[in-house]
Amino acid sequence: MAQAAQAKDKKTVLTTFTILSDMAQNVAGDRLNVVSITKPGAEIHGYQFTPSDLVGARGADLILNNGLNLELWFEKFTRQLGKIPNVTLTEGIIPVNITADAYRGKPNPHAWMSPKNALIYVDNIRKAFVKLDPAGAKIFNANARKYSDQIRAVDARLRTQLASLPKNQRALVTCEGAFSYLTRDYNLAEHYLWPVNAEEGQGTPRQIKGVIDVVRVGKIPAVFCESTVPTRGMEQVAREAGAKFGGVLYVDSLTDAKGSVPTYLILLQKDADTILKGLGSK
């Protein structure tokens, strides 16, 4: 993690992962120093923080986390830091519950994959920043309004684009059940190898067989996998079900500035483009 030492005239805000950092930076503008604890491309659920992460975090004034059991390491991390305020950005969001395996009944943590939920994230960030730095309230309020308008524009565009999928191809098959909010918003069926945070990132033989059957029976043309886990299990599904592997989707992490998804809004559009191409929308 980058050192969270404060600039002379700026407070420092940590986020648990890069998507929250991008959201927070859009609201903060140049007023605050925003740093992600985890790096681009990192696996977020079971992240193993390092002594240098703790050292870097000790200069922070605020930590923003997702909650909904996403960051399994966060409580231990903050306990070792001491009294740094933290804010959970999913406060006020009605979660979609997981319906399979040991996680059944627990909230799906990937709430930011709904642009409508992202508006709640942004407002929670705005309120946290106003409390942290009241003198910057006008800046934070204006930045939050502008960014929220951009999120609404992406939401409208994705709604139109994903509505073009044929009725018999409106099924998103992925490695992790990380798209429950997106599939809910845009009226897609959802299937996956594991519900959340598979330890091996592969899928069990039972999970793989179950998804093969779903894809084969439903004649689903393409399947996908997330960027932070191995794709081998889903590539096997594609081979044995007679589908194609449609590519990688981004969920838990942005790329660096030179990568495919350097911002949250680009991530949403990139995923939609990949889904549309894979499922054969004209």
C-alpha angles and dihedrals in degrees: 000000000000114000110268095212111148126246110234096260101027135080117223124236122192124203126195095232142010100262091058089046091055092048091047093048091054090055096040097047108178093329098088138031107241120194131176116222091210123053128238111286095021124143103244108192099066100019113165106219119211135221088255090056089057093046091050093048096055093083093057126116097196139011123209118203135177101227123189088111093293100126101049089179099050101093092051090046095053092042089061093047099056127216106358112139116243133192127204108221098202091067107131096021118122103225128223108232124230112246104195143070125338092338094059111139095015120115119267102239099208095090094140089072086081110074088207089058089046088065088060090049090053094049091049089051091049093052092046091051094047089053092046095046112016092177088065095052096113091051094048093046093050094045092048091052092050094046092046089055089053091051091050090052092053090047092053092048094049091048091055095043098046091045086067092070112109115253093247092052101049095112126111114203115188141159096249127032090242098128102065092115094046094047090048093051096047100035101248129144114243129216129166146167096240132007101230142341103359107201095220096032090224112090125240121265088254092052093046093049091048093054092044088057092048093050094044096047093042093045088227106182100211143019130199143200136206123259096238098057135057115271099211096101094051092044087057089052090053094050096047097040095048094244131121127248101247097197143255125324124201121227119136101034144030123223124241119274093277095050134090098268112030093155138038094244092051089049092057093049094043091053091048091050091050092048093048093049093046096047093047104247112169 
